[in-house]
Every structure is written in C-alpha cells, then in structure tokens.
Amino acid sequence: MSTAVMERSESLVMEENQTVKVQSQMEIKREEKASKITVKDLNLFYGEKQALYGVSLNIREKEVTALIGPSGCGKSTFLRTLNRMNDLIDGVKITGDIMIDRENVYKNNDVIKLRTKVGMVFQKPNLFPMSIYDNVAYGPRMQGIKNKKELNQIVEESLKGAAIWDEVKDRLKSSALGLSGGQQQRVCIARAIAMKPDVILMDEPTSALDPISTLKVEELITNMKKDYTIVIVTHNMQQAARISDKTAFFLNGEVVEFDDTDTIFSTPSDQRTEDYVTGRFG
Amino acid sequence: MVIRENFENNLKELKRKINEMGELSIDALEKAFTALQTQDVEIALKVIEEDTDIDNLELEINQFAVWLMAKEQPVARDLRVVVGVLKISNGVERIADFAVNIAKSTIKIGKANSLLDLTDLEKMKDISILMLKKSLKSFLEEDIALAKEVSDLEDEVDQYNIETYKKLTNYLSEHPEETNQLVQLLFVNRYIERVADHITNIAESTAFLIKGQMFDFNP
C-alpha cells in the first residue's frame, strides 16, 4: 500500500468523531413566489368589539394558504375581509391595508369587480334552485355573456376544473339540488371558477361533507393551485397539513405564527401553536 | 380538563415500555458478560432464552406505536416521540441480540484458561451500559445534554476497541494454540463496539425528538 492510500484509510478509520447536524429536508427552501395578497396591520371591529388585532400576512400567488385556529379566533372574519364580505354586516369598522395585486381593496369602491376576482366557497353548498348548467352559467350571464357556445364552453371548463364534469355531463339540465352534498360543493367550486377569479376563498369547504367527498375536494384544491391562489379556513388540521403550502395560526384575533405548513406541523416556533396542532388545547 | 389525556397516557405508556425493554437489555448484557468472565454456560444459555422476552416486547411496542399513529394522527413533537419509539425499540432489540452473541461466544470458548484480562472488554462493557442508561434517561426526560454525553462516551469505546484488537492479534501471533478463544474474544470486541454504535443511534433519535433536527453523532 502506498503511503497516500495508507493515510487515507487511516483517516477514514480513525477520523475523530464529530457532531454533524444533518440538513433536514424540511429546511430546503422552496422557490419564492410573488406575493398576491399583502395584508398590513389589519384591525377589525364589530361595533365596540375588536375581532382582529394588527394582522399582517403575505399570501403568495398560486399557493394554498390555510388559516387554522379555535372557534372565534377571527380566521373566518379575516377571510371575509379579503373580498369585503364583512361590508354586509352592520357596524363593522376596518383599519389597515389589504392589497391584492398592489391595489388597495378598501380604497377601490368596485366591490363587484373585487368579488369577480376573489371568489368564495362556503361551508355548506349553497347552489341556486336551478339546473346545474344554470348555476354555473349564472355569473357569466350576469356579466353579460349571452353567446350560447361561449357559455357552454365556460360551463364545461368550469365543471371539468372542479372535477365534477364526468359525474354531471349527462344531467346538466336537471336540478343542482338533486346532487349529493359532495357533488354540490364541487359545483359550487365550478360556479366560482366560472368567473375566472385569481383568488378563491374557502370557508371550511369540507366540513359538511363525508370523508370520501372531502378527499375529492382536497384533491381538487391541490390540483387547482396551479391556476389559483387559494385561502382556506379549516378546522381539520390534518387537512391543513395535507393541502396547504403555508399555514397561519390565529388565536384571539391575532396571528400567532405564519410559516411553511411543514414547519407549523413539525417544529412550530411558538408553544401555543405546538399546543394547538398537537391538540393540547382548542 | 386536560385535552387528550388518554393520548398523553398512551405516550407515557410507550415510554415506560421502552424503559422496560432497555432495562432488560442492560440485564442481558451484564449476564452475558458474567457468563463470559466465569465461563458459566448455564448463564449464557439463560441469556439466549430470555432474549425472546425482549423480542416480544419490541413487537408489542411497535404494534402499539403504529396503532397510536393510525388512531391519534400525532404531529410535531408527538409524532417525533412515536417515530423515536419505533427506532429506539429497534436499536434496543439489536443490543440485546449482541448480548446473545456474546453468550454464544462464551459457549464456544467453553472451559479454558481465560484470556479476558488481556483485553479492555470489561471497560467497554461498563461504558456501554453507562451509555445505554444515559441514552434511555435522555429519551425519557428529553434531555439533549445527556444525548451528547452518550456520543462522547462512544469515542472511548472505539479507542478501547482498537487497542483490544491490537492486543489480541499480537497475542495470537505468539500463541496460535489459543486461536479458538482469541477469535471469540475478537468477536466480542466487535459486538461491544456495535452495541455502542446502536446506543449512539438511540441518542441521535432522542436528539431528533427534542430538537426536531437530525444529528449525526457517529459520522
């Protein structure tokens, strides 16, 4: 054996033990995406009662952002500020800024345009008592689209986008209310997509669904993020862990922690977050 | 009301079982070494027989841990505890297997003029048992300083391992008639070194549980 080889094998055998921290996969940085929604120091009052305290969040484009937290922590209230649904409630006062695509949501008075851009899906399927087709075509028609061919195309694309087309293509003219809950919820998503929004807000979209329908909607959300920015409120923490890229933990109207979902569910930095995700309180 | 009290109790139970398994392994190592020192085949056979208890306990712990994962869907630290338990039980089981190997070597040596005093095997065994105690305590009490101490002790075992190897091979060249016993002692030297490695892995699993980061204590 040559001296060099001897030395190398010696150093391999004798190498002094060192403590090496191995880079965990969780820490690998994701590609930074552009910010879609920027919220700065948002406060919200229902009359005298303050519901949100200085919320600041950056929601990035084409990602799923989950909002979690115990009941009454302000996550749904926050979600509804993003397309000004709280305007419908008397005595609501809001301070701070919400910018979507660098445009201040509360300084622009065109709420219709805002809600076209920022669609919403609710807890319970809320389809209109009309046919499946008319439900999905409702928004585009209100926008003045009359061309039958164009409407057909929008309806088909939207239903396909919501992964429900194959199940309803032969019964488009029958009442939407005849569908199962899970199917109705996906038609609601199709109805939101039909407006070609950029952002889709979802307020506990699967809480009224059975487990299989829930998984279908989750699968759908995961596939939809290539085209949309999605913000979802969920009480199901496993769901947040499965489908979201970012998670914000709300508590008593404040954001306690906002980070990559991987971090929130593996090594959160705030003890309250850890206690909540591990089910120690809430 | 404490939320998830049942789950907390189940995690405690898992830790208790790991501790029990660890104590059985320490006992097995001590017995195997006593057998080696006193050339007592009876004790050696006992170590081999009693290994079944440790294997069964490992199986029980694994089933319990898998069931907890399915039922409770633990996340964050809770998940690391359950995964840690799976890895640690595997490590402890391997350590007990080495105790069995030492017992088998004892049987192979049989009645002979013991050459154990030539070696540092007893020191290595003592340090290994200290390491195992520390690593179990570090796991149960989630104390990372103890985990680090374990990895430092491993360096000592490695050093003794190298020296014992040299002493035994040197002696072998001069006393070929003792080959049988010397080869078995070389094996035991190797077994204890492996035991220390597995204990260091336990310390690494514990460090991961506490910090949420991977550590490599024996690169």
Interface residues (C-beta under 8 A of the other chain):
Chain A: E15 E16 N17 Q18 T19 V20 K21 V22 Q23 S24 M237 Q238 A241 F265 S266 T267 P268 E274 V277 T278 G279 R280 F281 G282
Chain B: I3 R4 F7 Q73 P74 V75 A76 R77 D78 L79 K148 S151 E154 D155 D158 G212 Q213 M214 F215 D216 F217 N218 P219
